[in-house]
Amino acid sequence: MALLPVNGASSDWLRVVEYAHARIGELTEECIAINTDAGRRQDIAARIAELRELLKAPEATRLTAELHESQPRGVY
């Protein structure tokens, strides 16, 4: 499996972060609206959680790559 680390300082990643934060804000506003039903709130909460997980990608991919590099090669 190829490991593709995410460069947290790249301009592309910074645009992803900007979008994710804006989207979390939009979803939060919808979630707290008085006319949003419970089912929709659960859906929104799941989307926000997914965006927050996405924002962890630079650290998560770095740790995964480090773990992969520390494993002996050719051992099953």
Biopython code that builds the backbone (N, CA, C, O; Angstrom):
import numpy as np
from Bio.PDB.StructureBuilder import StructureBuilder

atoms = [
    (1, "MET", "N", (0.840, -1.168, 0.000)),
    (1, "MET", "CA", (0.000, 0.000, 0.000)),
    (1, "MET", "C", (0.891, 1.238, 0.000)),
    (1, "MET", "O", (1.822, 1.340, 0.800)),
    (2, "ALA", "N", (0.610, 2.159, -0.880)),
    (2, "ALA", "CA", (1.377, 3.396, -0.956)),
    (2, "ALA", "C", (0.877, 4.372, 0.101)),
    (2, "ALA", "O", (-0.326, 4.559, 0.279)),
    (3, "LEU", "N", (1.813, 4.979, 0.789)),
    (3, "LEU", "CA", (1.471, 5.983, 1.787)),
    (3, "LEU", "C", (1.772, 7.354, 1.204)),
    (3, "LEU", "O", (2.899, 7.623, 0.788)),
    (4, "LEU", "N", (0.786, 8.203, 1.175)),
    (4, "LEU", "CA", (0.957, 9.534, 0.620)),
    (4, "LEU", "C", (0.790, 10.560, 1.728)),
    (4, "LEU", "O", (-0.332, 10.953, 2.048)),
    (5, "PRO", "N", (1.891, 10.995, 2.313)),
    (5, "PRO", "CA", (1.780, 11.965, 3.391)),
    (5, "PRO", "C", (1.236, 13.300, 2.882)),
    (5, "PRO", "O", (1.507, 13.705, 1.752)),
    (6, "VAL", "N", (0.478, 13.964, 3.721)),
    (6, "VAL", "CA", (-0.093, 15.263, 3.396)),
    (6, "VAL", "C", (0.821, 16.335, 3.968)),
    (6, "VAL", "O", (1.105, 16.349, 5.166)),
    (7, "ASN", "N", (1.275, 17.228, 3.105)),
    (7, "ASN", "CA", (2.120, 18.337, 3.534)),
    (7, "ASN", "C", (1.219, 19.429, 4.107)),
    (7, "ASN", "O", (0.528, 20.126, 3.364)),
    (8, "GLY", "N", (1.233, 19.569, 5.413)),
    (8, "GLY", "CA", (0.371, 20.536, 6.089)),
    (8, "GLY", "C", (0.705, 21.984, 5.806)),
    (8, "GLY", "O", (-0.076, 22.868, 6.156)),
    (9, "ALA", "N", (1.845, 22.255, 5.181)),
    (9, "ALA", "CA", (2.242, 23.627, 4.876)),
    (9, "ALA", "C", (2.014, 23.994, 3.412)),
    (9, "ALA", "O", (2.254, 25.135, 3.018)),
    (10, "SER", "N", (1.555, 23.041, 2.603)),
    (10, "SER", "CA", (1.377, 23.333, 1.176)),
    (10, "SER", "C", (0.185, 24.260, 0.962)),
    (10, "SER", "O", (-0.769, 24.256, 1.740)),
    (11, "SER", "N", (0.254, 25.045, -0.092)),
    (11, "SER", "CA", (-0.837, 25.972, -0.391)),
    (11, "SER", "C", (-2.125, 25.211, -0.720)),
    (11, "SER", "O", (-3.219, 25.678, -0.402)),
    (12, "ASP", "N", (-2.000, 24.050, -1.351)),
    (12, "ASP", "CA", (-3.191, 23.244, -1.646)),
    (12, "ASP", "C", (-3.877, 22.801, -0.359)),
    (12, "ASP", "O", (-5.095, 22.910, -0.224)),
    (13, "TRP", "N", (-3.078, 22.298, 0.586)),
    (13, "TRP", "CA", (-3.663, 21.845, 1.849)),
    (13, "TRP", "C", (-4.289, 23.023, 2.603)),
    (13, "TRP", "O", (-5.357, 22.878, 3.198)),
    (14, "LEU", "N", (-3.643, 24.162, 2.582)),
    (14, "LEU", "CA", (-4.183, 25.332, 3.283)),
    (14, "LEU", "C", (-5.531, 25.752, 2.696)),
    (14, "LEU", "O", (-6.394, 26.239, 3.426)),
    (15, "ARG", "N", (-5.721, 25.570, 1.387)),
    (15, "ARG", "CA", (-7.033, 25.848, 0.778)),
    (15, "ARG", "C", (-8.069, 24.826, 1.238)),
    (15, "ARG", "O", (-9.226, 25.176, 1.469)),
    (16, "VAL", "N", (-7.660, 23.571, 1.372)),
    (16, "VAL", "CA", (-8.572, 22.542, 1.887)),
    (16, "VAL", "C", (-9.007, 22.905, 3.312)),
    (16, "VAL", "O", (-10.185, 22.800, 3.656)),
    (17, "VAL", "N", (-8.048, 23.330, 4.130)),
    (17, "VAL", "CA", (-8.344, 23.714, 5.516)),
    (17, "VAL", "C", (-9.320, 24.888, 5.538)),
    (17, "VAL", "O", (-10.284, 24.887, 6.302)),
    (18, "GLU", "N", (-9.065, 25.884, 4.700)),
    (18, "GLU", "CA", (-9.950, 27.054, 4.633)),
    (18, "GLU", "C", (-11.371, 26.644, 4.257)),
    (18, "GLU", "O", (-12.336, 27.092, 4.876)),
    (19, "TYR", "N", (-11.496, 25.789, 3.239)),
    (19, "TYR", "CA", (-12.813, 25.306, 2.829)),
    (19, "TYR", "C", (-13.485, 24.531, 3.957)),
    (19, "TYR", "O", (-14.661, 24.750, 4.247)),
    (20, "ALA", "N", (-12.747, 23.630, 4.593)),
    (20, "ALA", "CA", (-13.332, 22.792, 5.645)),
    (20, "ALA", "C", (-13.842, 23.646, 6.799)),
    (20, "ALA", "O", (-14.929, 23.398, 7.321)),
    (21, "HIS", "N", (-13.071, 24.644, 7.197)),
    (21, "HIS", "CA", (-13.515, 25.515, 8.283)),
    (21, "HIS", "C", (-14.770, 26.306, 7.889)),
    (21, "HIS", "O", (-15.686, 26.467, 8.695)),
    (22, "ALA", "N", (-14.802, 26.788, 6.664)),
    (22, "ALA", "CA", (-15.982, 27.522, 6.198)),
    (22, "ALA", "C", (-17.202, 26.601, 6.176)),
    (22, "ALA", "O", (-18.294, 26.992, 6.588)),
    (23, "ARG", "N", (-17.003, 25.385, 5.694)),
    (23, "ARG", "CA", (-18.121, 24.422, 5.619)),
    (23, "ARG", "C", (-18.597, 24.031, 7.015)),
    (23, "ARG", "O", (-19.800, 23.900, 7.241)),
    (24, "ILE", "N", (-17.682, 23.846, 7.940)),
    (24, "ILE", "CA", (-18.072, 23.531, 9.316)),
    (24, "ILE", "C", (-18.919, 24.676, 9.880)),
    (24, "ILE", "O", (-19.912, 24.439, 10.568)),
    (25, "GLY", "N", (-18.526, 25.901, 9.588)),
    (25, "GLY", "CA", (-19.307, 27.054, 10.034)),
    (25, "GLY", "C", (-20.712, 27.061, 9.455)),
    (25, "GLY", "O", (-21.682, 27.310, 10.171)),
    (26, "GLU", "N", (-20.823, 26.791, 8.166)),
    (26, "GLU", "CA", (-22.136, 26.735, 7.507)),
    (26, "GLU", "C", (-23.003, 25.640, 8.119)),
    (26, "GLU", "O", (-24.174, 25.858, 8.428)),
    (27, "LEU", "N", (-22.413, 24.472, 8.288)),
    (27, "LEU", "CA", (-23.166, 23.344, 8.841)),
    (27, "LEU", "C", (-23.579, 23.611, 10.287)),
    (27, "LEU", "O", (-24.674, 23.233, 10.702)),
    (28, "THR", "N", (-22.713, 24.255, 11.044)),
    (28, "THR", "CA", (-23.041, 24.581, 12.430)),
    (28, "THR", "C", (-24.235, 25.526, 12.486)),
    (28, "THR", "O", (-25.138, 25.348, 13.303)),
    (29, "GLU", "N", (-24.235, 26.534, 11.610)),
    (29, "GLU", "CA", (-25.366, 27.474, 11.567)),
    (29, "GLU", "C", (-26.671, 26.742, 11.253)),
    (29, "GLU", "O", (-27.705, 27.018, 11.861)),
    (30, "GLU", "N", (-26.619, 25.815, 10.309)),
    (30, "GLU", "CA", (-27.813, 25.045, 9.969)),
    (30, "GLU", "C", (-28.233, 24.157, 11.135)),
    (30, "GLU", "O", (-29.423, 24.003, 11.410)),
    (31, "CYS", "N", (-27.256, 23.579, 11.814)),
    (31, "CYS", "CA", (-27.545, 22.664, 12.915)),
    (31, "CYS", "C", (-28.240, 23.370, 14.072)),
    (31, "CYS", "O", (-29.131, 22.800, 14.703)),
    (32, "ILE", "N", (-27.841, 24.608, 14.355)),
    (32, "ILE", "CA", (-28.423, 25.310, 15.500)),
    (32, "ILE", "C", (-29.699, 26.063, 15.163)),
    (32, "ILE", "O", (-30.323, 26.659, 16.041)),
    (33, "ALA", "N", (-30.088, 26.039, 13.898)),
    (33, "ALA", "CA", (-31.330, 26.694, 13.504)),
    (33, "ALA", "C", (-32.514, 26.003, 14.182)),
    (33, "ALA", "O", (-32.576, 24.776, 14.259)),
    (34, "ILE", "N", (-33.421, 26.792, 14.656)),
    (34, "ILE", "CA", (-34.572, 26.274, 15.419)),
    (34, "ILE", "C", (-35.443, 25.321, 14.587)),
    (34, "ILE", "O", (-36.068, 24.419, 15.146)),
    (35, "ASN", "N", (-35.490, 25.506, 13.277)),
    (35, "ASN", "CA", (-36.374, 24.687, 12.442)),
    (35, "ASN", "C", (-35.686, 23.436, 11.874)),
    (35, "ASN", "O", (-36.283, 22.738, 11.053)),
    (36, "THR", "N", (-34.457, 23.137, 12.285)),
    (36, "THR", "CA", (-33.758, 21.931, 11.821)),
    (36, "THR", "C", (-34.214, 20.742, 12.657)),
    (36, "THR", "O", (-34.117, 20.762, 13.884)),
    (37, "ASP", "N", (-34.715, 19.698, 11.982)),
    (37, "ASP", "CA", (-35.218, 18.549, 12.727)),
    (37, "ASP", "C", (-34.071, 17.660, 13.223)),
    (37, "ASP", "O", (-32.928, 17.815, 12.793)),
    (38, "ALA", "N", (-34.381, 16.747, 14.113)),
    (38, "ALA", "CA", (-33.378, 15.911, 14.781)),
    (38, "ALA", "C", (-32.604, 15.041, 13.799)),
    (38, "ALA", "O", (-31.392, 14.881, 13.945)),
    (39, "GLY", "N", (-33.269, 14.485, 12.820)),
    (39, "GLY", "CA", (-32.589, 13.649, 11.832)),
    (39, "GLY", "C", (-31.563, 14.434, 11.038)),
    (39, "GLY", "O", (-30.454, 13.960, 10.789)),
    (40, "ARG", "N", (-31.939, 15.619, 10.649)),
    (40, "ARG", "CA", (-31.007, 16.477, 9.895)),
    (40, "ARG", "C", (-29.827, 16.882, 10.783)),
    (40, "ARG", "O", (-28.694, 16.958, 10.308)),
    (41, "ARG", "N", (-30.082, 17.139, 12.055)),
    (41, "ARG", "CA", (-28.996, 17.488, 12.982)),
    (41, "ARG", "C", (-27.986, 16.352, 13.096)),
    (41, "ARG", "O", (-26.780, 16.594, 13.149)),
    (42, "GLN", "N", (-28.469, 15.128, 13.133)),
    (42, "GLN", "CA", (-27.563, 13.975, 13.192)),
    (42, "GLN", "C", (-26.717, 13.900, 11.922)),
    (42, "GLN", "O", (-25.516, 13.633, 11.982)),
    (43, "ASP", "N", (-27.348, 14.135, 10.782)),
    (43, "ASP", "CA", (-26.633, 14.133, 9.512)),
    (43, "ASP", "C", (-25.562, 15.223, 9.502)),
    (43, "ASP", "O", (-24.432, 14.983, 9.077)),
    (44, "ILE", "N", (-25.913, 16.396, 9.961)),
    (44, "ILE", "CA", (-24.964, 17.517, 10.008)),
    (44, "ILE", "C", (-23.806, 17.187, 10.955)),
    (44, "ILE", "O", (-22.647, 17.446, 10.633)),
    (45, "ALA", "N", (-24.117, 16.624, 12.102)),
    (45, "ALA", "CA", (-23.068, 16.271, 13.066)),
    (45, "ALA", "C", (-22.087, 15.272, 12.452)),
    (45, "ALA", "O", (-20.881, 15.366, 12.681)),
    (46, "ALA", "N", (-22.594, 14.329, 11.682)),
    (46, "ALA", "CA", (-21.723, 13.351, 11.021)),
    (46, "ALA", "C", (-20.832, 14.029, 9.987)),
    (46, "ALA", "O", (-19.652, 13.696, 9.872)),
    (47, "ARG", "N", (-21.380, 14.971, 9.239)),
    (47, "ARG", "CA", (-20.586, 15.687, 8.238)),
    (47, "ARG", "C", (-19.492, 16.517, 8.895)),
    (47, "ARG", "O", (-18.356, 16.555, 8.423)),
    (48, "ILE", "N", (-19.849, 17.181, 9.988)),
    (48, "ILE", "CA", (-18.851, 17.979, 10.714)),
    (48, "ILE", "C", (-17.741, 17.073, 11.242)),
    (48, "ILE", "O", (-16.564, 17.423, 11.162)),
    (49, "ALA", "N", (-18.106, 15.918, 11.778)),
    (49, "ALA", "CA", (-17.110, 14.975, 12.286)),
    (49, "ALA", "C", (-16.179, 14.512, 11.168)),
    (49, "ALA", "O", (-14.974, 14.385, 11.384)),
    (50, "GLU", "N", (-16.719, 14.261, 9.982)),
    (50, "GLU", "CA", (-15.893, 13.843, 8.847)),
    (50, "GLU", "C", (-14.920, 14.948, 8.446)),
    (50, "GLU", "O", (-13.757, 14.673, 8.155)),
    (51, "LEU", "N", (-15.384, 16.190, 8.429)),
    (51, "LEU", "CA", (-14.497, 17.302, 8.093)),
    (51, "LEU", "C", (-13.394, 17.459, 9.132)),
    (51, "LEU", "O", (-12.247, 17.737, 8.783)),
    (52, "ARG", "N", (-13.729, 17.287, 10.385)),
    (52, "ARG", "CA", (-12.710, 17.376, 11.440)),
    (52, "ARG", "C", (-11.673, 16.257, 11.309)),
    (52, "ARG", "O", (-10.488, 16.477, 11.561)),
    (53, "GLU", "N", (-12.112, 15.065, 10.918)),
    (53, "GLU", "CA", (-11.168, 13.971, 10.681)),
    (53, "GLU", "C", (-10.265, 14.299, 9.495)),
    (53, "GLU", "O", (-9.064, 14.030, 9.532)),
    (54, "LEU", "N", (-10.838, 14.874, 8.455)),
    (54, "LEU", "CA", (-10.048, 15.273, 7.298)),
    (54, "LEU", "C", (-8.950, 16.253, 7.705)),
    (54, "LEU", "O", (-7.828, 16.170, 7.204)),
    (55, "LEU", "N", (-9.261, 17.167, 8.597)),
    (55, "LEU", "CA", (-8.290, 18.167, 9.025)),
    (55, "LEU", "C", (-7.115, 17.560, 9.794)),
    (55, "LEU", "O", (-6.086, 18.213, 9.967)),
    (56, "LYS", "N", (-7.258, 16.332, 10.250)),
    (56, "LYS", "CA", (-6.177, 15.639, 10.955)),
    (56, "LYS", "C", (-5.221, 14.924, 9.993)),
    (56, "LYS", "O", (-4.254, 14.306, 10.441)),
    (57, "ALA", "N", (-5.470, 14.996, 8.699)),
    (57, "ALA", "CA", (-4.705, 14.223, 7.716)),
    (57, "ALA", "C", (-3.197, 14.437, 7.776)),
    (57, "ALA", "O", (-2.463, 13.450, 7.721)),
    (58, "PRO", "N", (-2.692, 15.660, 7.884)),
    (58, "PRO", "CA", (-1.226, 15.786, 7.906)),
    (58, "PRO", "C", (-0.585, 14.998, 9.048)),
    (58, "PRO", "O", (0.412, 14.306, 8.840)),
    (59, "GLU", "N", (-1.138, 15.096, 10.225)),
    (59, "GLU", "CA", (-0.565, 14.369, 11.369)),
    (59, "GLU", "C", (-0.797, 12.868, 11.231)),
    (59, "GLU", "O", (0.108, 12.075, 11.493)),
    (60, "ALA", "N", (-1.979, 12.479, 10.831)),
    (60, "ALA", "CA", (-2.299, 11.049, 10.711)),
    (60, "ALA", "C", (-1.429, 10.372, 9.655)),
    (60, "ALA", "O", (-0.935, 9.267, 9.881)),
    (61, "THR", "N", (-1.235, 11.017, 8.509)),
    (61, "THR", "CA", (-0.421, 10.388, 7.465)),
    (61, "THR", "C", (1.048, 10.366, 7.859)),
    (61, "THR", "O", (1.772, 9.438, 7.496)),
    (62, "ARG", "N", (1.497, 11.373, 8.595)),
    (62, "ARG", "CA", (2.888, 11.376, 9.066)),
    (62, "ARG", "C", (3.116, 10.217, 10.018)),
    (62, "ARG", "O", (4.109, 9.500, 9.899)),
    (63, "LEU", "N", (2.204, 10.026, 10.965)),
    (63, "LEU", "CA", (2.346, 8.931, 11.930)),
    (63, "LEU", "C", (2.272, 7.568, 11.255)),
    (63, "LEU", "O", (3.024, 6.659, 11.605)),
    (64, "THR", "N", (1.377, 7.423, 10.297)),
    (64, "THR", "CA", (1.248, 6.159, 9.573)),
    (64, "THR", "C", (2.517, 5.868, 8.775)),
    (64, "THR", "O", (2.994, 4.733, 8.755)),
    (65, "ALA", "N", (3.057, 6.883, 8.123)),
    (65, "ALA", "CA", (4.286, 6.692, 7.349)),
    (65, "ALA", "C", (5.450, 6.311, 8.267)),
    (65, "ALA", "O", (6.258, 5.449, 7.921)),
    (66, "GLU", "N", (5.534, 6.950, 9.430)),
    (66, "GLU", "CA", (6.597, 6.617, 10.379)),
    (66, "GLU", "C", (6.461, 5.186, 10.871)),
    (66, "GLU", "O", (7.458, 4.472, 10.979)),
    (67, "LEU", "N", (5.249, 4.760, 11.170)),
    (67, "LEU", "CA", (5.013, 3.396, 11.619)),
    (67, "LEU", "C", (5.385, 2.414, 10.505)),
    (67, "LEU", "O", (6.039, 1.403, 10.760)),
    (68, "HIS", "N", (4.975, 2.709, 9.287)),
    (68, "HIS", "CA", (5.271, 1.830, 8.154)),
    (68, "HIS", "C", (6.786, 1.715, 7.948)),
    (68, "HIS", "O", (7.299, 0.627, 7.689)),
    (69, "GLU", "N", (7.487, 2.823, 8.064)),
    (69, "GLU", "CA", (8.936, 2.818, 7.855)),
    (69, "GLU", "C", (9.665, 2.033, 8.956)),
    (69, "GLU", "O", (10.755, 1.508, 8.727)),
    (70, "SER", "N", (9.064, 1.957, 10.142)),
    (70, "SER", "CA", (9.720, 1.260, 11.249)),
    (70, "SER", "C", (9.509, -0.257, 11.212)),
    (70, "SER", "O", (10.157, -0.988, 11.960)),
    (71, "GLN", "N", (8.611, -0.733, 10.349)),
    (71, "GLN", "CA", (8.321, -2.162, 10.254)),
    (71, "GLN", "C", (9.403, -2.856, 9.423)),
    (71, "GLN", "O", (9.847, -2.313, 8.411)),
    (72, "PRO", "N", (9.831, -4.056, 9.845)),
    (72, "PRO", "CA", (10.825, -4.790, 9.071)),
    (72, "PRO", "C", (10.248, -5.189, 7.702)),
    (72, "PRO", "O", (9.064, -5.507, 7.584)),
    (73, "ARG", "N", (11.084, -5.166, 6.703)),
    (73, "ARG", "CA", (10.670, -5.521, 5.345)),
    (73, "ARG", "C", (10.755, -7.029, 5.129)),
    (73, "ARG", "O", (11.670, -7.680, 5.632)),
    (74, "GLY", "N", (9.805, -7.581, 4.383)),
    (74, "GLY", "CA", (9.840, -8.980, 4.026)),
    (74, "GLY", "C", (9.457, -9.942, 5.117)),
    (74, "GLY", "O", (9.635, -11.150, 4.961)),
    (75, "VAL", "N", (8.929, -9.436, 6.232)),
    (75, "VAL", "CA", (8.524, -10.303, 7.352)),
    (75, "VAL", "C", (6.993, -10.360, 7.348)),
    (75, "VAL", "O", (6.321, -9.331, 7.272)),
    (76, "TYR", "N", (6.469, -11.553, 7.428)),
    (76, "TYR", "CA", (5.019, -11.732, 7.409)),
    (76, "TYR", "C", (4.545, -12.335, 8.712)),
    (76, "TYR", "O", (3.349, -12.562, 8.887)),
]
sb = StructureBuilder()
sb.init_structure("model")
sb.init_model(0)
sb.init_chain("A")
sb.init_seg("    ")
for serial, (resi, resn, name, xyz) in enumerate(atoms, 1):
    if name == "N":
        sb.init_residue(resn, " ", resi, " ")
    sb.init_atom(name, np.array(xyz, "f"), 0.0, 1.0, " ", f" {name:<3s}", serial, name[0])
structure = sb.get_structure()
